[in-house]
Amino acid sequence: MLPSNDLNRTPRVAPVPEPDPLRPNPNPAEETAWIAAAQTGDRAAYARVVNAYWDRLYRWLFRMTHDRHKAEDLTQETFLKALAAIGSFRPGSNFRAWLFRIGHNNFVNLKRSEKRSIQSLPDEPTHAERGPGPQETASDREALVRVSRAVAELPSDFRSALLLRAEEGLSFREIAAILGITEETARWRVFKARQKLVKVLDPDLVPPAKGDEG
């Protein structure tokens, strides 16, 4: 098992990336080997897991919080909690869904603490949510900003489900596992999110799912 004092130290990873390009998912065989090694206390193996999933988890949490620092803190906290619980992960299970479930729980806890401290500010897009680089046309940037703002204005439960479906390409079963809801509710939330977006965006701007499988 990992020494207890290691649980309080963040694994060494590259600097926090901007929420743009995503690394491809790790090879399933490699991921299985990394996790198995991490469960025996191999810190280098766990660092590989962190590097493989940091970008995706951070991007999702950034889109949920609209705050770079909160997203960084939640991502770091998620990997620390995952490290502490890595021994309970069942081989053969969906690691990404397991990890994102921890991240979702951290996000929910953050929202609760913010409500308790009576700091409920309007949920508006920040200056950090801008269009892509200068090589893109002005119209492309405008379209991306409109989509980003429309998604940001969705209720958080609809937004989280939609982003997991459209950006992560997860099945409704995986989304349900992450959010702690039924598969039917996951489908309904994604449908309602798209329905709301269609009211304020051109249909071709509404984020599509990466796959049609359930």
Secondary structure, 3 states (H helix, E strand, C coil): CCCHHHHHCCCCCCCCCCCCCCCCCCCHHHHHHHHHHHHCCCHHHHHHHHHHHHHHHHHHHHHHHCCHHHHHHHHHHHHHHHHHHHHHCCCCCCHHHHHHHHHHHHHHHHHHHHHHCCCCCCCCCCCCCCCCCCCCCHHHHHHHHHHHHHHHCCCHHHHHHHHHHHCCCCCHHHHHHHHCCCHHHHHHHHHHHHHHHHHHCCHHHCCCCCCCCC
